[in-house]
């Protein structure tokens, strides 16, 4: 999962807005950050491992002039944390192109030989995003364009045709922003709209400014008005003169967004494909409470306590529906990253206690219901239950506002190998024993879908729920593919990547 942003600013100062937007999207990736700007026909770049505030200093910002730019915050989906895979990626042929990508291509292995042998493109990293850049660049290079005074120029049709051909070659999820030197800012989305991408605009004395971002909160925080989400398969180009061009570039688009955005990743103040994340999580809480009352009508719960932060909204609504007090029992250290994204079991387990501390008086001698957004590996859940017992909780119930996570996410979320899921091959009772709870309840997948659908006014007919139900909506997802994916995502692979990347950081720009 990553965050992308693209902005045009007719006054020629886009770098500060890009920085501010990436700060808002920091929750979508803390591994690396990057910005590329364009001043007419020249591109300027800064990217490195680390948080946005650490990657960009004043001296870097001064070296990023331009009226157009794109940015990216990243966490790795295949184990590697090398700074070489920080985005945006750049190629100088044709024209000079920089690309930032959120998602994951599922046929990268099949594309690579063609890129080398037929397209004559060179890929320098293990990143599928660099493959996507080179596919787009190759298709753009082969476009006819027009000849003026012995020079080759693109027109709008060439750019949109290149996007159409990209759709025909790649599979998987991709929300993309692209800078084409001398031509403008392009944004496009895969034909299923798996990953979010929204367009906004604001007025200025120099003309309209356009912005594309992974979440609407990035737009509104910078004073942009939301225009709309890009449609699946759609491309929008803001040319160098500031004119807007739109095209549906796929013959059979079918909106099927990732439902896990609403469960965990997106900020609650975002609106994704017309659905309020906040409203969706409230509805998840209502449905979860109704399930609790059905399964355990004599629950005797004294208080509901959330695992901060993404479990809080559902927990508040669980408490309201159950008519029991909602209490804050955990204090979060906001300078520790998300635990299921961290490499290595030992690091994750150690980070839980550094991340959360308890308020003993909220637990002592009480029957507590702890609500989290989801349970993936179970490390956090196990430690939290243990912490509640250590301060004297009489009984500890645990509730997940999402169903059991039992399948890999192949569309851009770094969920672990199946054997590393706590729910893999276990019953709910066995999971309950594993995390040490007195009782455990999960949301059902039907209630999850109904909750998110209702929050969006039932506009979306189908969601990608593959990490819950194993139904992959696009790409050829075979057992062999999943086995290879897990080989790159399990803890042992991540440790190998980390150890192998140690020397790469020496050469970063100071």
JOSULFEN-V168182 format. One line per field, one symbol per residue. burial: b if it has 16 or more other ideal C-beta (glycine too) atoms within 10 Angstrom, else e. A space follows every 50 residues. Layout:
# JOSULFEN-V168182
burial = ???
This chain:
# JOSULFEN-V168182
burial = bbbbbbbbbbeeebbebbbbbbbbbebbbbbbbbbbbbbeeebbbbbbbb bbeebbeeebbeebbbbbbbbbbbbbbbbbbbbbbbbbbbbeebbbbbbb bbbbbbbbeebeeebeeebebebeebbbbbbbbbbbbbbbbebebeeeee eeebeeebbbbbbbbbbebbbbbbbbbbbbbebbbbbbbbbbbbbbbbbb bbeeeeeebbbbbbbbbbbbbbebeebebbbbbbbbbbbbebeeeebebb eebebbbbbbbbbbbbbbebbbbebbbbbbbbbbbbbbbebbeeeeeebe bbbbbbbbebbbbbbbbbbebbebebbebbeeeeeebbbbbbbeeeebbe bbeebbebeeebbeebbbbbbbbbbbbbbbbbbbbebbbeeebebbbbbb bbbbbbbbbbbbbbbbbbebbbbbebeeeebbebbbbebbbbbbbebbbe bbbebbeeebeebbbbbbeeebbbbebeeebbeebbebbbbebbbebbee beeeeeeeee
